């Protein structure tokens, strides 16, 4: 469903953008991971394993991150109000940014602990640790799979996916280290594997951090060629010039655009602008386009014509 309205040389076009509801995935993921955290902490106490207790604390932080992503997904569906005229869509951007930072901080903590343990290796019950971590691979892997399909379209969902995938990778490293320690008795293998896994997580999460930061600063979302959008608008029939073009993410799934079109022939009509908005969505994935029409026939030029003004 789309609607268009125009007045005083100004047109606004908005498509209803259907977003997949990941509420069940978040609920199941949080439940599974909470149960695993409790079990891992219990085994950590029984086995006297600081590694398992530390990992349980790390996973509790990831449960909180899942809850943060879920809360943002729910808030982003709130209707606009007089104060929040776009609704609370941008909470998904804030959640993605917060989760990216949390992931890096937690990974940094794991790396630091690994460095300390390399200097002072501690005895580890390799076999038992490997069994417990093996269950973690199943829990975290299953949770990650629930978010795998949406990770390319929604940065908030991608942050949840990366947290769970990173946990599955950490668990796999712990299993490998546990088996190796059980066979060789080399305690330093545990922190060594931890450092390698931490490096892999940071490498994989860097794009998330960068894109979340860009969206938080109202940059053009990744995957949209701003120069191509400018050329498309400038080439539209009847357009003599364009200025004050802005493209930004309203949320982690929706993109907005505003632009002034100089059309000496006058307003092209609602149908023409609606067709232009359809083209912007089909070609560039821009869901919310606001276009202002100017005649450019007098000395009263738009104050926002210079590109450096916003």
Protein Blocks (a to p, Z undefined) as FASTA:
>chain_A
ZZdddeehiacdddddddddfklmmmmmmmmmmmmmmmmmmmmmmnopaklmmmmmmmmm
mmmmmmmmmmmmmmmmpccdfklmnljmlmmmmmmmmmmmmmmmmmmmmmmmmmmmmmmc
cdddfklmmmmmmmmmmmmmmmmmmmmmmmmmomklmmmmmmmmmmmmmmmmmmmmmmmm
mmnopaklmmmmmmmmmmmmmmmmmmmmmmmmmmmnopacehiafklmmmmmmmpghiab
dchiacddfblmbccdddddddfkbpebjklmmmmmmmmmmmnopabdcddddeklafkd
cfklpmkbZZ
